[in-house]
Each structure stands twice: as structure tokens, then as C-alpha cells.
Amino acid sequence: MTRPTVEVADIFRSRGNDFIGRHSLGIQQLKAIRAITRCRTAALGGHVDVCPQCGGDPAISYNSCRNRHCNKCQSQARERWIEARKQELLNTRYFHVVFTLPHELQALVLQNRAELYNLLFRTVAETLRDVARNPKHLGAEIGFFSILHTWGQNLLFHPHLHCVIPGGGIAPDKTRWIHPQYPFFLPVKVLSKVFRGKFVAALRRLHRKKRLTCAGSIKHLAELKYFSAFLRTLFRKDWVVYAKPAFGGPDQVVRYLGRYTHRVAISNHRLVSFDEECVTFRWRDYACGNKQKLMTVSAEEFMRRFLLHILPKGFVRIRHFGVLANFRRSEFIDLCRKLLKMSPLDRLIRTASSSLWLCPRCRSPLILVERLTAAQLFWRLSTRAFTDSS
């Protein structure tokens, strides 16, 4: 893939200080801006790599910031996570179900990110497991993992949860694997109604316990009568639960994971131009048949939209539930493989390369031979520049 002509870091380096001066930002947003603007620059130091195969000249590379909101720092984390998931894939179809919060909730969610993101994970998990346990629909205990995305293609706030679910589940007596009877795993209309009921009921409990912040344009929701009226409007809407066609098998799931798990709001390759005042980027308009379009916004608006998607400190955006939950995953993976007549899992297998940095000539893994601080890098580069000028 060719190097992008414009990067998110370029926009923040150029206009970030002005933006910070005009807006009140949280500590996590400030940390993300600092990390993104310094990523893969001499400010973070660097390292020297050599190729043991072709013996090329040592290469100096700048360090990455490793901030999870930086769109240049996700490849290694993504590869490690995917490699771990490969060991857990089951020989069955996989389903992709998306749960979306209605537009009317956006202001409330933005003022209560951690509380309502956690609530979204919890209610989606309860919805899937409760509907799947019902003998009318599946009658089995299922497992799945969920990935939080908070953006749409236009970078506006659009919180939704992607769920990847193995096709079927463990029977109550744990003696057989039950396959789904529906082409989209579980009926989406049922999922939508149960999801709406659980989320609204939980919102009511949070409000009663005074655990919700309601300020600015929604400060009236602090009063019970207005909040109750607001909840009634939510019940009059059909909440969107979208079931995509099933994956063909585990290999397709792995390719999907590579695109979705460690994604940030926008990649550098979607940026088209930046002229110090405006940013133009590509986006897909799903309302017009998934047609690709160009959108131009001011640099300030672009940064505002990008920072909407900075997660609270320590927030876990990929979570496992049911039989794939972390505390009992090993036990149930073994049981699932047995019921699906798969070979036992060999947990000693490790196929991931210890290095993701490859030699540009022979594509062999590079070996790190020296780490450099920012001061050491500055000295080396200054010395090299002086030598070249001489």
C-alpha cells in the first residue's frame, strides 16, 4: 500500500494548538493529540534494525506512540490479538450482528461515555444470551465477542456494537452442539425489542440512582418527569439491529477481524487533501447504495469529530461473553471443539512472528540491535547532516 499524502498527525501538528486553545478538552483527548503528533518522529526516540539474511545497511526507525487512538500504531496489537483468536476459532459458520443506539441518545451518551458504553455492552450481551437460551429460537448457551465503534463513515458520533458469534451453541445438558434454525442466527426483530427494553430499563435505574449527568441542552432530563417522557419517545422507535450474512468459515472471520478489531475513527488512506484550512476525505454513503463520496470540512470541525471517539481511560472496547468469556474460555473452547468433532487445541502452538518489521529487499524479519533516545537520535542526525554538508 502506498504512503498516504496526508495524515491525521499533519492536521493536528498544523492546527492542534489553536484547537486546544479554543476548546475545553479532557485529559485523554490531550494525551491522544500529543501521542499522534509525536508518533514516528525523533521526539519519541528510535531503534536500529538489521537484516540477518541480506546483510543490508542498518536502518534507523522512529518509535511509535502506541496510543490506541493513533491510526498508525494498531498493526502489531491487531496481529497479536488475531493470532490469539485463531486458536479459538470453531469449525462452524460465524455470524455478524450489529446493535446501534438511536440518534436521540447521542447527547446523553456523550455526557456519560463510560457509564453508557458499559451499559451497551451489558445489555447487548444479555439480549443475545437470553434470546439464544429460549428453546423457541435456539435453546443453547452461546459465546461471542463484541467490538465497540463510535463513528460513522462521516466521522460523526454513531455508537454501535459489532458482535461476532459462532453459529450455534452448547445444549443445556452439554452433550451436543445445537445449530441455528434461522439464516441470520437469531430473529432481528426479537433482538431489537429485547435490546430496547433492557437498555431503557437500565437507563431508568441509572437515573433513579442519580448516576447520569444531564447538562447543557439536556439539563431538563435531570427531572424525573422529563426523563420519563424522554424514555417513552425511545419506546416508540424501532431500534436498529442489523444481521449481516454469515461468514463462510473461520478463514473469513480472521480477515474480518483484521479490518474491524483495532480500527480507529479514520485511516490516513481515506484523507485526500489538507490545505491548512480544510480537510477533504473519502466516505461511503450507506443511504445512497454504499456510494463513495468526498466530504470537505474545516480543519477545526475535522479535529472535533475525530476527538469525539477518544475512549475513557482504561476502557476495554473488545469484550468476550458467554462460553467465550475470559474467566472460563479455555474450558468451554475445549468442550465446543469436542462437540463439533474437532481435534483438541494444542496451546503450545505459536505461529506469530516475533517481529513484524520486514526487510524491504528480502522480506525477512529484521533484528533490533540498538535503541536510541530522542537525544541520541538528535545527535546522530545532526552529526550526519554536518558530515554531508562538509
Number of C-alpha atoms within 10 A of each C-alpha: 4 5 8 13 12 18 21 23 20 15 21 21 14 14 15 19 11 11 17 14 9 9 9 10 12 11 11 14 21 15 13 19 24 17 20 26 21 19 23 19 17 19 16 18 21 21 17 16 22 20 22 12 13 12 9 14 9 16 13 16 17 21 21 19 20 17 17 18 25 23 22 21 19 18 14 15 13 17 17 13 15 19 15 14 13 14 14 19 17 17 15 15 19 23 24 22 22 19 24 20 19 16 12 12 14 15 16 18 19 16 16 15 18 17 15 20 22 14 17 23 22 15 20 24 21 17 21 24 19 16 20 23 19 12 9 9 16 22 21 25 22 23 24 22 19 24 21 22 22 19 19 17 16 19 19 16 21 18 22 23 23 20 22 22 23 25 27 24 25 23 18 13 7 13 12 16 21 19 18 19 14 10 13 18 25 21 16 17 14 14 23 19 17 19 25 23 17 17 19 16 13 17 18 16 13 15 18 12 9 11 12 20 17 20 13 9 9 14 12 13 19 16 11 13 10 14 18 14 11 14 15 12 11 18 13 8 12 12 21 19 22 17 19 13 13 20 18 12 17 18 11 13 23 15 11 14 18 15 10 14 20 22 19 19 22 21 15 16 17 15 20 17 15 20 10 12 12 15 22 19 22 17 19 16 15 11 7 9 8 10 10 13 12 14 14 15 14 15 22 19 14 21 20 15 16 20 20 17 22 19 19 15 10 7 11 13 16 16 16 19 22 19 21 20 15 11 10 12 17 15 11 16 20 16 20 22 18 16 17 15 11 13 9 12 14 8 10 6 8 11 9 12 11 11 12 13 16 15 20 11 10 11 12 16 19 21 17 16 10 12 16 19 16 16 13 14 22 15 12 13 13 12 12 12 11 10 9 8 7 6
